[in-house]
Amino acid sequence: MAAATAALTYAPTPQELPLYEALFQTADGNQRGSISGAEAVSFFSRSKLPMQALRQIWTLADSSKTNTLHKAEFFVAVRLIQLYQNGEKGEGADLQARPGVVLQPPVFENFTMPQPAPVQPAPAPAAVQPAPQQQQGGAITTDPYALTAGDISSYSALFPNYADPATNKVPGQVAVALFTKSGLDTGILRGIWAMCDVDGDNMLDVYEFVAAMHLIVCIGKKGCAVPGGGGLPPGLKGYVTTKGGTLGNAAAAAPAAPSTPSAVQQQQQQQQ
């Protein structure tokens, strides 16, 4: 486990996020958005860790000292449990595993990952094989990088775990540590950074961060090509440059059902 020299943080990777979200929903039985001390004892004891270790984990995770765990603090506690179960100690305040160490997922008694609901096949639209993004000329095309309200909500939830409170932006070196977890080639990640750091300040505000995370998921998980021309796709560029204006109320409204669910939407469906 990690020493309490600084407030601990842990942002699950895109691959880990569905599990961490499902664990939080299970522990937060009353759907309040936070875990009380009693709820934590009941849930964390299912990890079968010694009570003394669980007390220490609670102390480290409850950084706000409110005797409750909000989602970000709950993620820290789960990460500490995962490290303990793997016989490892977290590296730094962000609880990274040692280089070359692959951790097994955290285990909680009688918890199984919810299975996704069966997908009802829908008739394939004519634009199921979209023209390249560069081909516009007035033609109607499907944007493979389309950003939904569900995407915005998921990526925005990660932002506070990495943002510097003094600037409310994610510093470059912090973003690099997160983005490399995706497994994408460093050249591709450099290109994504160059596209998303629109103001060139070597930091990402929340809108630039959302765009970067979305591109990483689109390229790494959905098989989309790297956008050509060295710039953001038009939809993402509009979102970043207008500070969310092109999707004004998207994060607060229920998204329209797309013909092909995004990777993040599929993860959210698994948690429900």
Secondary structure, DSSP 8 states (H G I E B T S, - for coil): ---SSS-------TTTHHHHHHHHHHH-TT-SSEEEHHHHHHHHGGG---HHHHHHHHHHH-TT-SSEEEHHHHHHHHHHHHHHHTT---BTTTTB--TT--------TT---------------GGGS---TT--TT-----TT---HHHHHHHHHHGGGTSBTTTTBEEHHHHHHHHGGG---HHHHHHHHHHH-TT-SSEE-HHHHHHHHHHHHHHHTS-----GGGS--HHHHHHHHTTTGGGTTGGGS-----SS--HHHHHHHHH-
